Amino acid sequence: MPTPKAPGMLILDLLLEFVGYTTARLILPVVTLRRVYVQPVRAMPAAFNLLGFRPDGQGRLEIEATAAGWIGLALWLLPLAGIILLIN
């Protein structure tokens, strides 16, 4: 039986999976001109390099879902931190 997660970790998981993943899935292909795309949620486990990327057969890079979640979350947190710093 899996052990229950702490409330803080549950919130972080939700932010990564919903906000971060969705943001990265929408933004990364646009910013990289479709050279990088995000691993589908229900994809089979595969080997990614240390940075969370792997090449596909079409010359593009696929990024691991968790790494994409962190990138997407950073796209929200960095402007938020900037706004907070400007207000103070």
C-alpha positions as CSV (number, residue, x, y, z in Angstrom):
1,M,0.0,0.0,0.0
2,P,1.5,3.4,-1.0
3,T,2.2,5.9,1.7
4,P,0.2,9.1,1.7
5,K,1.9,12.2,0.5
6,A,2.3,15.4,2.6
7,P,-0.2,18.2,1.7
8,G,2.6,20.3,0.3
9,M,3.9,17.6,-2.0
10,L,0.3,17.0,-3.2
11,I,0.0,20.6,-4.1
12,L,3.3,20.6,-5.9
13,D,2.4,17.5,-7.9
14,L,-0.9,19.1,-8.9
15,L,0.8,22.3,-10.0
16,L,3.4,20.3,-12.0
17,E,1.0,18.0,-13.6
18,F,-1.8,20.4,-14.5
19,V,-0.4,23.9,-14.7
20,G,3.2,23.2,-15.6
21,Y,2.7,20.3,-18.0
22,T,-0.2,22.1,-19.9
23,T,1.8,25.3,-20.2
24,A,4.9,23.5,-21.5
25,R,2.8,21.5,-23.9
26,L,1.3,24.7,-25.4
27,I,4.4,26.9,-25.3
28,L,7.4,24.7,-26.1
29,P,6.4,23.8,-29.6
30,V,5.7,27.4,-30.4
31,V,8.9,28.8,-28.9
32,T,11.1,26.1,-30.5
33,L,9.4,26.2,-33.9
34,R,8.1,22.6,-33.4
35,R,11.6,21.2,-32.8
36,V,10.7,20.2,-29.2
37,Y,7.5,18.6,-28.0
38,V,6.3,17.2,-24.7
39,Q,6.0,13.5,-23.9
40,P,2.3,12.4,-23.9
41,V,0.9,11.7,-20.4
42,R,0.1,8.1,-21.1
43,A,3.3,7.3,-23.0
44,M,5.3,4.1,-22.4
45,P,8.3,4.6,-20.2
46,A,11.4,5.4,-22.3
47,A,15.0,6.4,-21.7
48,F,15.7,10.1,-21.6
49,N,19.0,11.8,-21.1
50,L,20.1,13.7,-18.0
51,L,18.3,16.9,-19.0
52,G,15.0,15.0,-19.8
53,F,15.3,15.0,-23.7
54,R,15.5,12.3,-26.3
55,P,15.6,12.5,-30.1
56,D,12.7,11.0,-32.1
57,G,13.0,9.6,-35.6
58,Q,12.0,12.8,-37.3
59,G,14.8,15.1,-36.1
60,R,12.8,16.6,-33.2
61,L,13.4,16.4,-29.5
62,E,10.9,14.9,-27.0
63,I,11.0,16.2,-23.5
64,E,10.0,14.1,-20.5
65,A,6.7,15.1,-18.9
66,T,8.1,15.9,-15.5
67,A,10.9,18.1,-16.9
68,A,8.3,19.9,-19.1
69,G,6.2,20.4,-15.9
70,W,9.1,22.2,-14.2
71,I,9.7,24.3,-17.3
72,G,6.0,25.2,-17.5
73,L,5.8,26.0,-13.8
74,A,8.9,28.2,-14.1
75,L,7.2,30.2,-16.9
76,W,4.5,31.1,-14.3
77,L,6.7,31.5,-11.3
78,L,9.4,33.8,-12.7
79,P,7.0,36.6,-13.8
80,L,5.2,36.2,-10.5
81,A,8.4,36.7,-8.6
82,G,9.2,39.7,-10.7
83,I,5.9,41.3,-10.0
84,I,6.3,40.6,-6.3
85,L,9.8,42.2,-6.3
86,L,8.4,45.3,-8.2
87,I,5.6,45.7,-5.7
88,N,7.9,45.6,-2.7
